[in-house]
Amino acid sequence: MKPLVSILIPTYNRPDFFEQALRSAMVQTYPNIEVIVSDNSTNKLTEQVVSRYQATPRGSVIRYYHNPDNIGPIANQQRCLNLAKGEFINYLNDDDLFHPRKIEKMMYYFLTRPDVVLVTSQRRVIDAKGNRVYVPPLGTFKQLYPRDTIVGGRKLTRLMLSTQTNYIGEPTTALFRRRALTEPFGVLGGKQVFFAVDMASWFNLMTHGNAVYMVQPLSYLRFHSDQLSQNEYALKVAKMDYKVFERFAQMHGYK
């Protein structure tokens, strides 16, 4: 049997977006998955969605947990990981989507390259209604390589630190080897990061091996007004995060 991949969906009061995300996880062509849902919601709407999907032929792969109190997005991400049983992990933000063959295509590299700790890809952007949004190929959306490329973790980390750009992408975008993540998700050098949570963990992972950059878009990032990144305090928090990244760079000889 192929290794178990855990798809982690931390969620909060987005039953409509959540259902689309869950559906995209359930139609994955990779055969051995579990779907962990950790729910911060203040109502039962998300739980009702989950119940419908648990009643489907593949529904036994879903494990649902409702938090009695809203523990916040970061703690919810960490709880998902603590609940997971898989050797490989892919977060799925509750407003994003997977390509149906995302896990299958990315797992190819893990099954053939033991030095790889993380696989990412290009992604597309969609709006609240699921329509494609054109985003210039700049910054985090820049295509780094013309074809699928295995890149040294240290090399990619140095590039991301020097440009202060997350070329790997959001939690939805990357599949990673669980044992290579040596700190809780979003923690780097013992310090909790509060905005670029994913970037902190990408750095942690890439101290232990190589990354794969795939050119085919295998996930869909949704832009909408309720995103946490649209909050007016996001940039202030991001500046605090980069102090953690500066310390990490100095400790590991990137400076």
C-alpha positions, 0 to 999 in steps of 0.5 A, spaced: 500 500 500 502 507 498 504 511 504 498 515 507 497 522 506 493 526 511 489 532 508 488 537 513 483 542 513 482 547 519 476 551 518 471 556 521 464 559 519 465 558 512 461 552 510 460 554 503 467 555 501 469 549 506 464 544 502 468 546 496 475 545 499 472 538 502 470 536 495 476 537 492 480 533 497 475 527 496 476 526 489 483 526 489 486 520 485 491 518 490 488 512 493 491 512 500 488 519 504 485 521 510 482 528 511 482 531 518 477 537 519 478 541 525 472 546 526 472 552 530 465 554 528 460 557 532 455 553 529 453 546 526 453 548 519 460 545 517 459 539 521 452 538 517 456 538 511 461 533 513 456 528 515 453 528 508 460 527 505 461 521 511 455 518 508 458 517 501 462 511 499 469 514 500 466 518 507 470 513 512 477 517 510 474 523 514 475 524 521 472 530 524 473 534 530 469 540 533 473 545 538 468 547 544 471 554 543 475 557 538 482 556 539 484 561 533 487 559 526 494 557 528 492 553 534 487 549 529 493 548 524 497 545 529 491 541 532 490 538 525 497 536 525 497 533 532 491 529 530 494 526 523 496 519 522 499 520 515 507 520 513 506 526 508 502 532 510 498 537 505 494 542 509 488 545 505 485 552 507 478 552 507 477 557 502 482 553 497 481 548 492 486 542 490 487 539 483 484 532 483 491 529 481 495 534 486 497 528 491 498 523 486 503 527 482 506 530 488 507 523 491 511 521 485 517 525 487 517 522 494 516 515 492 522 516 488 527 521 491 528 520 499 532 526 499 525 530 498 522 534 504 517 538 500 513 539 493 510 545 491 507 547 484 504 553 481 497 555 483 491 559 480 487 564 483 480 564 483 475 569 486 469 568 491 465 565 485 470 560 483 472 564 477 479 565 475 483 571 476 489 573 472 495 575 477 501 578 474 507 572 474 511 577 479 513 576 487 510 570 490 506 568 483 513 568 479 514 562 475 521 560 478 523 554 473 521 553 466 520 545 468 519 541 474 525 542 478 529 539 484 532 544 488 536 544 494 533 546 500 538 551 502 538 554 495 531 556 495 531 558 503 536 563 501 532 566 495 526 566 499 530 570 505 533 575 500 527 577 497 522 576 503 518 572 498 514 566 499 515 562 492 513 556 495 506 558 496 500 558 502 499 551 506 494 549 501 500 549 495 505 544 498 505 537 500 511 535 505 514 529 509 512 529 516 518 527 519 522 533 516 518 538 520 521 538 527 517 544 530 510 545 530 507 548 524 508 556 524 514 555 529 521 557 527 527 557 532 523 556 537 519 562 536 512 562 533 510 566 527 503 569 526 502 571 519 507 568 515 506 561 518 507 557 512 513 560 510 516 559 517 515 551 516 517 551 509 524 554 512 524 549 517 523 543 512 528 545 507 534 545 513 533 537 512 532 536 505 531 538 498 524 541 495 521 540 488 518 545 484 512 543 479 510 548 473 503 545 473 498 549 477 495 543 482 491 548 487 487 554 487 488 560 491 481 563 493 481 571 493 476 574 497 474 580 502 474 575 508 481 572 508 485 573 514 491 576 510 486 582 508 486 584 515 488 591 516 493 589 522 496 583 517 502 588 515 504 590 522 504 582 524 508 580 518 514 585 520 514 582 526 515 575 523 521 578 519 525 579 525 524 571 526 526 570 519 532 575 520 534 571 527 534 564 523 538 567 517 543 569 522 543 562 526 544 558 519 549 562 516 544 565 510 547 572 512 
